[in-house]
């Protein structure tokens, strides 16, 4: 994870200190007070880290996808000299990132997505139901470049159209899909086609609405 962290850059002492030290792949950093912001000598423990991923083996499985499983290859209790397991999973299982290649044959794959899209300030917004275009327009002025929707929120085609015309870099939802089943392709193509990265299957149960620092670097 350190290779991801080292390329994160910020003009503030706080974010620079975070990027140099934190070793957690997917977490949120609660925005700190001004006093902590200007004091780079404060300890890491002064920054609260929140894991927003789901347990891969217990998370809901998107309809049609195979369920993940773990196979025991070696076990010390059976006389082996070490414990080794094999993981079998669909890349769509659990908390995952959608790259443009998911819906575009020539689109970028996960390893080609700029890490800057997955790291930086984000807004957490709470809601429930289908997000419409008018609602998206209303919240835009308050949003950071990355937004995570807490609750059972899915994005409508009209909202996707509005959001895709902005400078947003990432959109995250707690649902296994950012859109309802009847418009999956159109919403994904609208958002991914505009360069917005999608995070799906998040767990924001321990997060309150507000501004955070997101670190969601994907596994290559």
N, C-alpha and C positions, 0 to 999 in steps of 0.2 A: 504493500500500500504506500510505502514511502515514495516510490517513484511518481505516484499520482500527486502526492502532497507537495513535492518539491517544485512542481511546475505551476502551483497555485500562487498567484501574485496579488498583492493588495498594497495600497499606499498607507494603510493604517498599521500601527504597531500591533494591535490586538490580532488582526487577521493574519499578519505575517507570523506572529508567534504561534498561532493555532496551526497554520499550514506547515510549520517546521516540526511540530511536536506530535500532533495527533496521529494515531495509527489505526483509526477505526474507519472502515470502508463506507458504511452508510449510517449517518447520524445527523442530528441537528444541533447547532450550537445556539443557545438562547442569546439573543442580543443583550450585551452587558451594559452596565452604567458607564457614564462618561469618565468617571474616575478610573475604572478598570481599562477603559479604551485608551487612555493616555499613559498607562503604567505597564510597560512590557515585562516588568519583573514579578508580577503576580503569578501565583502557581497555576498549573493546569487545572487543579481541582476547583478553582474558582469559576471555571466554565462548565456548565452542565451539558453533558452529552446524552442525547436521547436516541436509542435505537428505534428506527421506524420500519424495520423489515419484519416480515412474517416468517414463522417457522416453516421451512421448505416442505417438510414431510407432513405438516398439519394444515397448511393453508388450503383454501378452497381451490379446486382444479377447474379450469375453464372447460366448459362442455366440449367434448371431442378430443381433448388433450389426454395423454397418458398420465397416470399418477406416478409421482416419484417413489423410488424405493431404494433401500440400502441392502447390499449383499455382504455378508460376512465372509471374508477371504481367509483371514488368519485370526485366531483367538488364543491368547495365552492360557485361558482356562481349559483349552483343549490340548495344551502341550506345545503350542507354537511359541516361537521366541519373541513375537511381537503381535500387536493388534493391527490389522489392515482391513479396510472396508472399501467397497466399490459403490459409487453413487450412480444411479440411472435416473435421469430426469429430462423432461422436456424443457427447453429454454424459455418456455412461456409459463412455467410453474412458479408459484410463490411471488415474491416481490421481484419484479423484472423491468427491464428497460426495452422499449420498442424503438428500433432504429428504422430509418427510411426504407431499408431493404426489406422490411417486413411486408410492405405493400408496393414497393417499386423495384422491379428487377435490376435496375441499374443504380439503385439508391445506395447510400453509405451503409456499411455494416457497423456493428457495435464498436469494433476496434478502430474505426475511422472517424467516429464522432469526437469533436473537440472536447477535451476534458473540462474546458472552461464553461461549457454548457451545463455540466453536472456539479459544478462547485461554485459557491458564491451565495449572496444574499437571496432569500426567498420569502414569500408571503404565505402564511397558512390561513386559509379562508374556510369557514365552516358553513355547511348548508346541506340540503337534502333535496333529491329529485333531479329533474332535468334542467340543466343550465341553458337558458335561452339567450338569444343575441342581445336583447335589450339589457338583460342583467349583466352580461359580460361587458357591455359598453359602460355601464354605470360603475363597475368596480375597477376598470382599467387604470384610472389616474392614481389609484392607491397601491397598485401592485409593483413588486420588485420584478427583476427579470425572470425569476422563477416563481411559480405558484403551485402550492399543494392544496388540494381540496379535501377537507375533512368531512366525513359523513358519506352517505350514499348519493354521491354526486356523479352524474354522467353528462357529457357534453353533447348538445344538439348540433345539427348541421349549421344552424344560424349562428350559434355561439362559436363554433369552429371557424366559421368565416370571419367573424369579428376578431377573434384571438390570433388568427393566422396573419392578420394585417398589422400586427404590432411588432415590437422588438423582444417579445417574450422568447426565452431560450429553452424553457422546460416547463411542462405541465405534469403534475402528479395527482393520482386519485387512489382512493382506498379500494375501489372496485377492481375486479380482474380485467376489466376493459374500460377504456376511457369513454366509450360510447354505448348506447343501447344496441342490441343485436340487429335490429332492423336497419340501422344505418352505420354499421361498423366500418365498412369499406370507405364510404364517403367522408366520414369524420376523420378517420385515420389518414387518408390521403390528403385531406385539406390541411391538417396540422403538420404531418410529417413532410409534406411537400413544401411547406413554408420554412422548414429547417428547425421546427420545434421538436425537442426530444420528449418522449412520453415515459413516465414512470407509473407503473400499474401495480396493484396489489399491496399498497402501503398499509402500515398500521400506525395511525395517528391518534390512537386512544389516549396516549399520555401527553399529547401536545395540545396546547391551547392556541387559539388564533393569535396571530401577531407576526413579527418579523424575526427571522432566524438566519443562521448561516448553514447552508446545506452542503454536505459532502456525500455525494452519491456516485462516486467513480465506479464504472462497470468493470466486471471481470472480463479480460480479453479472451 
